[in-house]
Amino acid sequence: MSPHSRVKLALKRGALVAAANWPVTGIQATTDWLFKALVAMPLVGSLLLVALVVGAEPGALLDLEWRDLVATILASLRSRPVVLGAFLTSLALVVLGGSAFVFLMKGGTVGILVRGDRRAGPIEEWPVRLETLTAAAAFSAETFVDTAWTLFPRFARLGALLIGAYALSGGLVIALALVAIPGWATAAFMTAMLVAWLTVVNFVYLLLQIVVAADDCSVTVAVSRVASFVRRKGREVALVFLVVLALVVASTGASLLATTALGLITFVPLFGVAVLPLQLVAWLMRGVVSEYIDVTSIAAYVRLYRESTADVLVEAPAPIATTELPTNLT
């Protein structure tokens, strides 16, 4: 079977397993929204603090361009170290606590998808029917909670490594920005490089999560197994990654286009109020579709990893049978 055919089957299987365990998509979308809301709270609080310090209305601050707004907030907080320390502390606590919650939910998600893949059978080769989806359904509240708590310590260690990679990458970019030649071209290039690097980091982080959940192994063991997996299935993994990336870009573009089109209607009297619920629905659908694509990619990678481990077992040499010679020959 060609790599393209294996990728098609992996993506079809991933989409079916994700659909069979649809509550996982809702949980992931809700987790993402809650995390963003938690991070936004100290930012909104800093805006109110700056408004009190400067003596301006919060609405007037929001009317500023984002560069002027950030400069105003940083200048105001820097002039008051106690307020700045309280803001940074609250932001760090919210980020760390929210990240721990995300790692916990991610453990349940990946664990359920691994279970669903194990019990699904060759559903990618069957016609798509309700019985097909039922065979891959592994979600239950009890299973999700148990899997999440079981995987949480290892997923938390992986998350700590991810946060550390983010911090090092951000610090390196800031250091390079201080010594680089100023200009929009340099800023655009550094931003593109940072986005590409973080995409690779997130991709490796996802593969490590999958291997930890699939093999129930430690993070150290998962590193070597991910490297072996990429060596064996590198082409298929790259193709799935590119297809998922294209789907994410296409869905994001369609969402932005729909939001922009609805935004133009808001200038029409009376129709603006009616458009607000539609914008909310579009925003919710964007989050759900994005999470479904993410869940589908996880299930597809699980399928490829299962194939890789099966290939290792097939290629392993069988033990040579030996026959003991009798020792009492005469």
Secondary structure as GFF3:
##gff-version 3
##sequence-region A 1 330
A	DSSP	alpha_helix	3	20	.	.	.	ID=ss1
A	DSSP	alpha_helix	22	54	.	.	.	ID=ss2
A	DSSP	alpha_helix	58	62	.	.	.	ID=ss3
A	DSSP	alpha_helix	66	78	.	.	.	ID=ss4
A	DSSP	alpha_helix	81	120	.	.	.	ID=ss5
A	DSSP	three_ten_helix	123	125	.	.	.	ID=ss6
A	DSSP	alpha_helix	130	136	.	.	.	ID=ss7
A	DSSP	alpha_helix	141	179	.	.	.	ID=ss8
A	DSSP	alpha_helix	184	215	.	.	.	ID=ss9
A	DSSP	alpha_helix	219	265	.	.	.	ID=ss10
A	DSSP	alpha_helix	271	315	.	.	.	ID=ss11
###
